[in-house]
Amino acid sequence: MSRKILIYGGTGGIGSEIGRLLISRGDEVFLVGRHSNKAADVVSMDRAHFISGDVTSEGVFDKVMEEVGPQLNGLVYAVGSINLGSLRRLGAEDFTRDFELNAMGAALAVKAALTALKKGGEAASIVLFSSVAALHGFPLHASVSMAKGAVSGLTLALAAELAPRIRVNALAPSLTKTPLAEQLLSSAEATEALAAQHPLKRLGLPEDIAHLAVFLLSPEASWISGQIVSADGGRSSLQTGR
Ligand SMILES: NC(=O)c1ccc[n+]([C@@H]2O[C@H](COP(=O)([O-])OP(=O)(O)OC[C@H]3O[C@@H](n4cnc5c(N)ncnc54)[C@H](OP(=O)(O)O)[C@@H]3O)[C@@H](O)[C@H]2O)c1
């Protein structure tokens, strides 16, 4: 049966890959972002609808739901930032911006979609995005770690509040090759050094993360809620000494 899935950040590296996989399974997807040209291939597919919107602008979530319609089976919030800097350099506006984009946006997106998700028939599923940086300490990550830690807390609270009708989980990727990570992967040397810090000796690819999101959205994951699932090449939990 075809399902309707809403993806904020649906034109991004990970969000667009989730869209492609869902469409290949017969689902209908609504992709939200500011620029439709970013993932023109997926935006132009049958069963894909692009909705233009900035998650930091007022009223955007209600406007998106007006375009999606009254019923929804799943929601993904794959908008995020990697704003690195020492505490000395970070200002209140950095913390506020990262919190708004990563955490508050996720909460407001879910709030606006609740009625539609409850009409989705079988239990609906929500997938949010935390990060390895909320599980493991890295220097220069104060703002993004704080924002992603909030997403992990939000995931647990909403999973409890919305059970059993709606499942809520989050993914916690490590560095994944998408436009978001480009600033950190500016040279072959930097890319190699960052890959080597992972016990599985490579960086993530969008499909590594997208397959997990598609599973969490599926009925096969119907007994899984309130989980922060790591997809990080072992970065958060393994010390191999190599
Ligand atoms: N890539 C990594 O290394 C990594 C690591 C840990 C966690 N994550 C998390 O994984 C999720 C997906 O990241 P990604 O790597 O796929 O990032 P990405 O390629 O940069 O995609 C981000 C998406 O969010 C949209 N977006 C950004 N700002 C927006 C705004 N103000 N309003 C509406 N849409 C906005 C972008 O489209 P427009 O610019 O057109 O709006 C794009 O569709 C994020 O939550 C990220 O924090 C990623």
Ligand as a Chemical Component Dictionary entry (heavy atoms), coordinates in Angstrom:
data_LIG
# 
_chem_comp.id                   LIG 
_chem_comp.type                 NON-POLYMER 
_chem_comp.pdbx_formal_charge   0 
_chem_comp.three_letter_code    LIG 
# 
loop_
_chem_comp_atom.comp_id 
_chem_comp_atom.atom_id 
_chem_comp_atom.alt_atom_id 
_chem_comp_atom.type_symbol 
_chem_comp_atom.charge 
_chem_comp_atom.model_Cartn_x 
_chem_comp_atom.model_Cartn_y 
_chem_comp_atom.model_Cartn_z 
_chem_comp_atom.pdbx_ordinal 
LIG N1  N1  N 0  26.285 14.926 6.915  1  
LIG C1  C1  C 0  26.765 14.694 8.123  2  
LIG O1  O1  O 0  27.977 14.519 8.313  3  
LIG C2  C2  C 0  25.844 14.613 9.323  4  
LIG C3  C3  C 0  26.358 14.176 10.558 5  
LIG C4  C4  C 0  25.524 14.121 11.652 6  
LIG C5  C5  C 0  24.182 14.488 11.527 7  
LIG N2  N2  N 1  23.715 14.912 10.320 8  
LIG C6  C6  C 0  22.306 15.324 10.238 9  
LIG O2  O2  O 0  21.655 14.651 9.194  10 
LIG C7  C7  C 0  20.585 15.469 8.690  11 
LIG C8  C8  C 0  20.689 15.563 7.171  12 
LIG O3  O3  O 0  21.919 16.224 6.861  13 
LIG P1  P1  P 0  22.581 16.234 5.400  14 
LIG O4  O4  O 0  23.992 15.851 5.591  15 
LIG O5  O5  O -1 21.734 15.506 4.433  16 
LIG O6  O6  O 0  22.552 17.810 5.097  17 
LIG P2  P2  P 0  22.400 18.592 3.705  18 
LIG O7  O7  O 0  22.844 17.782 2.561  19 
LIG O8  O8  O 0  23.032 19.928 3.920  20 
LIG O9  O9  O 0  20.818 18.798 3.605  21 
LIG C9  C9  C 0  20.145 19.678 4.461  22 
LIG C10 C10 C 0  18.740 19.867 3.962  23 
LIG O10 O10 O 0  18.063 20.801 4.811  24 
LIG C11 C11 C 0  17.525 21.865 4.024  25 
LIG N3  N3  N 0  17.586 23.084 4.803  26 
LIG C12 C12 C 0  18.668 23.690 5.353  27 
LIG N4  N4  N 0  18.313 24.810 5.997  28 
LIG C13 C13 C 0  16.960 24.914 5.844  29 
LIG C14 C14 C 0  15.998 25.849 6.258  30 
LIG N5  N5  N 0  16.320 26.939 6.974  31 
LIG N6  N6  N 0  14.702 25.627 5.934  32 
LIG C15 C15 C 0  14.325 24.554 5.191  33 
LIG N7  N7  N 0  15.194 23.628 4.774  34 
LIG C16 C16 C 0  16.500 23.814 5.083  35 
LIG C17 C17 C 0  18.432 21.924 2.770  36 
LIG O11 O11 O 0  17.794 22.453 1.632  37 
LIG P3  P3  P 0  17.839 24.017 1.253  38 
LIG O12 O12 O 0  19.238 24.498 1.508  39 
LIG O13 O13 O 0  17.399 24.067 -0.169 40 
LIG O14 O14 O 0  16.843 24.656 2.154  41 
LIG C18 C18 C 0  18.654 20.436 2.546  42 
LIG O15 O15 O 0  17.513 19.866 1.919  43 
LIG C19 C19 C 0  20.734 16.821 9.400  44 
LIG O16 O16 O 0  19.857 16.889 10.497 45 
LIG C20 C20 C 0  22.163 16.789 9.901  46 
LIG O17 O17 O 0  22.366 17.618 11.027 47 
LIG C21 C21 C 0  24.498 14.974 9.207  48 
# 
loop_
_chem_comp_bond.comp_id 
_chem_comp_bond.atom_id_1 
_chem_comp_bond.atom_id_2 
_chem_comp_bond.value_order 
_chem_comp_bond.pdbx_ordinal 
LIG N1  C1  SING 1  
LIG C1  O1  DOUB 2  
LIG C1  C2  SING 3  
LIG C2  C3  SING 4  
LIG C2  C21 DOUB 5  
LIG C3  C4  DOUB 6  
LIG C4  C5  SING 7  
LIG C5  N2  DOUB 8  
LIG N2  C6  SING 9  
LIG N2  C21 SING 10 
LIG C6  O2  SING 11 
LIG C6  C20 SING 12 
LIG O2  C7  SING 13 
LIG C7  C8  SING 14 
LIG C7  C19 SING 15 
LIG C8  O3  SING 16 
LIG O3  P1  SING 17 
LIG P1  O4  DOUB 18 
LIG P1  O5  SING 19 
LIG P1  O6  SING 20 
LIG O6  P2  SING 21 
LIG P2  O7  DOUB 22 
LIG P2  O8  SING 23 
LIG P2  O9  SING 24 
LIG O9  C9  SING 25 
LIG C9  C10 SING 26 
LIG C10 O10 SING 27 
LIG C10 C18 SING 28 
LIG O10 C11 SING 29 
LIG C11 N3  SING 30 
LIG C11 C17 SING 31 
LIG N3  C12 SING 32 
LIG N3  C16 SING 33 
LIG C12 N4  DOUB 34 
LIG N4  C13 SING 35 
LIG C13 C14 SING 36 
LIG C13 C16 DOUB 37 
LIG C14 N5  SING 38 
LIG C14 N6  DOUB 39 
LIG N6  C15 SING 40 
LIG C15 N7  DOUB 41 
LIG N7  C16 SING 42 
LIG C17 O11 SING 43 
LIG C17 C18 SING 44 
LIG O11 P3  SING 45 
LIG P3  O12 DOUB 46 
LIG P3  O13 SING 47 
LIG P3  O14 SING 48 
LIG C18 O15 SING 49 
LIG C19 O16 SING 50 
LIG C19 C20 SING 51 
LIG C20 O17 SING 52 
# 
